[in-house]
Amino acid sequence: MLEKLDLLNFNKWYSNPTYYLGGDVMNVIDALNSRYTCRAFKQDRVAMDTVIKILDAANRTPSWGNTQPWNIYVVAGDVLEELRNGSLERFSQKIVGKPDLPVPQEWPEALKQRYVTVGKERYDLLGQELEQDAIINTVQDRNYRFFDAPVVVYICMDRNLTAYSMFDLGALSQSIMLAAQEYGLETAPAIMLVQYPDLIRRALAIPEEQAIVLGIALGYGDSSSIHNQHRTARRPIQEVSTLKGF
């Protein structure tokens, strides 16, 4: 029998949702506005139970026909350290990465300009602490060491699927990153995490028929690091959207 919610309790819930949910609840808008790409993580361990809760929540992500095209692999501890060391070794040997998903060879001019702008902003910021000649090497080193994250989440899908399923994986990735904030964790989705898919595939026994699409670094962010001080701008919504009939 369904329990009826009387008007008094409803008013308590409406004015304070945590009255029934039993604790602080992160506002989704706050999570969207506060999320950033974390490029420096603390070494604090992330409990497996916390990771499972994040993935379980994100697994509610919608997909075409509820196909749920994703497969998720999570790595930490010694296995992650082996991957990290392998990535750094190949980078030091100047071995070019070959991610399963081809990267863009060129951008439309407006997108290219935004890409260039964010790079310059980060370069100028890092110049406050680093010698100019060391900035590029430092940034690349952090990329290939996975920003020192204690956990990396890999998102995969069958190679035969199309861009429509890729959209579903993008939605899942956003869900993971937002859910992580509920537990005080930061994230960094990055192509550099999947530059050497053969290393990842071997370490995590990922079948060849699954494309390794994206890596998301996960952990507690180091707010004191200069690598975490930059925030990217967004275009005004009036420029991005077109609304009619209102």
C-alpha positions in Angstrom: 0.0 0.0 0.0 1.4 3.4 -1.0 2.1 5.8 1.9 0.2 9.1 1.5 2.2 12.3 1.9 0.2 14.7 3.9 0.2 18.4 3.1 2.3 19.3 6.1 5.1 16.9 5.2 4.8 18.0 1.5 5.4 21.6 2.5 8.4 20.5 4.6 9.8 18.6 1.6 9.1 21.4 -0.9 10.9 24.0 1.2 13.7 21.6 2.2 14.2 18.4 0.1 16.8 17.1 2.4 14.0 16.7 5.0 13.2 13.4 3.4 16.5 12.6 1.6 18.4 12.5 4.8 21.4 14.9 4.2 22.8 17.5 1.9 21.9 17.2 -1.8 24.0 18.9 -4.5 22.0 21.1 -6.8 22.4 20.0 -10.4 22.8 23.6 -11.6 25.6 24.1 -9.0 27.3 20.9 -10.2 27.2 22.0 -13.8 28.6 25.5 -13.0 31.3 24.3 -10.6 32.6 21.3 -12.6 36.0 21.9 -14.2 38.7 19.8 -15.8 41.0 18.8 -12.9 44.6 18.6 -14.0 46.2 18.0 -10.6 44.9 15.3 -8.2 45.8 14.5 -4.7 47.0 11.0 -4.0 44.2 10.3 -1.6 42.6 6.9 -2.2 39.1 6.7 -3.7 37.0 3.9 -2.1 35.7 1.3 -4.6 32.3 1.7 -3.0 32.2 5.4 -3.9 33.2 4.6 -7.5 30.4 2.0 -7.7 27.8 4.5 -6.4 28.9 7.1 -9.0 28.7 4.5 -11.8 25.4 3.2 -10.6 23.9 6.7 -10.7 25.4 7.5 -14.1 24.0 4.2 -15.4 20.6 5.9 -15.4 21.8 7.9 -18.5 19.3 7.7 -21.3 20.2 6.0 -24.6 18.6 5.3 -28.0 16.0 2.6 -27.4 17.6 1.9 -24.0 20.4 0.2 -25.9 22.9 1.2 -23.2 25.8 0.9 -25.6 28.5 1.5 -23.1 31.0 -0.8 -21.3 32.9 0.8 -18.4 36.3 -0.2 -17.2 37.8 1.3 -14.0 41.4 1.1 -13.0 43.3 2.1 -9.9 46.2 0.9 -7.7 49.1 -1.0 -9.2 47.4 -1.7 -12.5 46.9 2.0 -13.0 50.6 2.7 -12.1 51.7 0.2 -14.7 49.5 2.0 -17.3 50.8 5.4 -16.2 54.4 4.3 -16.4 53.8 2.7 -19.8 52.2 5.9 -21.1 55.1 8.1 -19.8 57.7 5.7 -21.3 56.1 5.9 -24.7 55.8 9.6 -24.5 59.5 10.0 -23.6 60.3 7.8 -26.6 58.2 10.1 -28.8 56.0 7.2 -29.8 52.9 8.8 -31.5 49.6 7.6 -29.9 47.0 5.9 -32.0 43.6 6.2 -30.2 40.8 4.0 -31.3 38.7 7.1 -32.1 40.3 9.3 -34.8 41.0 12.8 -33.7 39.9 15.8 -35.7 42.5 16.9 -38.3 41.1 20.4 -38.5 38.5 22.5 -36.8 36.0 25.1 -38.2 37.5 28.5 -37.8 35.4 29.6 -34.8 36.1 26.3 -32.9 39.8 26.6 -33.8 39.9 30.1 -32.3 38.4 28.9 -29.0 40.9 26.1 -28.9 43.8 28.5 -29.4 42.4 30.9 -26.9 42.1 28.3 -24.1 45.7 27.1 -24.8 47.0 30.7 -24.6 45.1 31.3 -21.3 46.6 28.2 -19.7 50.1 29.1 -21.0 49.9 32.6 -19.5 48.7 31.3 -16.2 51.4 28.6 -15.9 54.0 31.3 -16.8 53.4 32.8 -13.3 55.2 29.8 -11.8 57.1 28.1 -14.6 59.9 29.1 -16.9 58.5 29.6 -20.4 60.6 26.8 -21.9 59.3 24.4 -19.3 55.6 25.0 -19.7 54.9 22.8 -22.8 57.0 19.8 -21.3 55.2 20.2 -18.0 51.8 20.2 -19.5 52.5 17.2 -21.7 54.1 15.3 -18.8 50.9 15.9 -16.7 48.8 14.7 -19.6 50.6 11.4 -20.1 50.8 10.7 -16.3 47.0 11.1 -16.2 47.2 14.2 -14.0 48.3 11.9 -11.2 44.7 10.7 -10.8 44.2 7.7 -8.4 41.4 6.4 -10.6 40.8 6.3 -14.4 37.4 5.4 -15.9 37.5 4.1 -19.5 34.3 4.3 -21.6 34.0 1.8 -24.5 31.5 0.7 -27.1 31.3 -1.8 -29.9 33.2 -0.7 -33.0 30.2 -1.4 -35.2 28.1 1.3 -33.6 27.6 4.7 -35.1 27.8 8.3 -34.0 24.3 8.0 -32.4 25.7 5.6 -29.8 28.7 8.0 -29.4 26.2 10.6 -28.3 24.9 8.2 -25.6 28.5 7.7 -24.4 28.9 11.5 -24.2 25.8 11.7 -22.0 27.1 8.9 -19.8 30.4 10.6 -19.4 28.7 13.8 -18.3 26.6 11.8 -15.8 29.7 10.3 -14.4 31.4 13.7 -14.0 28.3 15.2 -12.3 27.7 12.2 -10.0 31.4 12.4 -8.9 30.8 15.9 -7.5 28.2 14.5 -5.2 31.1 12.7 -3.4 33.5 15.6 -3.5 35.5 14.2 -6.5 36.8 16.0 -9.5 37.2 14.7 -13.0 39.2 15.2 -16.2 37.9 13.8 -19.5 40.9 13.7 -21.8 42.1 12.2 -25.1 45.6 11.7 -23.7 44.2 9.0 -21.4 43.5 6.8 -24.4 46.5 7.6 -26.6 47.9 4.1 -26.3 44.8 1.8 -26.4 46.9 -1.4 -26.8 48.3 -0.8 -23.3 44.9 -0.3 -21.9 43.4 -3.2 -23.7 46.1 -5.5 -22.4 45.9 -4.3 -18.8 42.1 -4.5 -18.6 41.4 -7.4 -20.9 39.2 -5.2 -23.1 38.0 -7.2 -26.2 39.3 -6.0 -29.6 35.7 -5.5 -30.8 35.3 -2.7 -28.2 36.6 0.7 -29.1 38.2 2.6 -26.2 36.5 5.9 -26.7 37.3 8.1 -23.7 39.2 8.2 -20.4 38.0 10.1 -17.4 40.5 10.8 -14.6 38.8 10.7 -11.2 39.9 11.7 -7.7 40.2 14.5 -5.1 41.4 17.7 -6.8 44.4 19.6 -5.5 43.0 23.1 -5.2 46.4 24.5 -4.4 47.9 23.5 -7.7 48.3 26.2 -10.4 47.1 23.6 -12.9 43.6 23.8 -11.3 43.3 27.6 -11.3 42.1 28.1 -14.9 38.4 28.2 -15.8 37.2 28.2 -19.3 34.6 30.7 -20.6 31.4 29.9 -22.4 29.7 31.7 -25.3 26.6 33.7 -24.2 23.5 31.5 -24.5 22.0 34.1 -26.9 24.8 33.2 -29.3 24.5 29.5 -28.8 20.7 29.0 -29.0 17.7 30.0 -31.1 14.3 30.1 -29.5 11.0 30.8 -31.3 7.3 30.7 -30.4 7.6 31.8 -26.8 
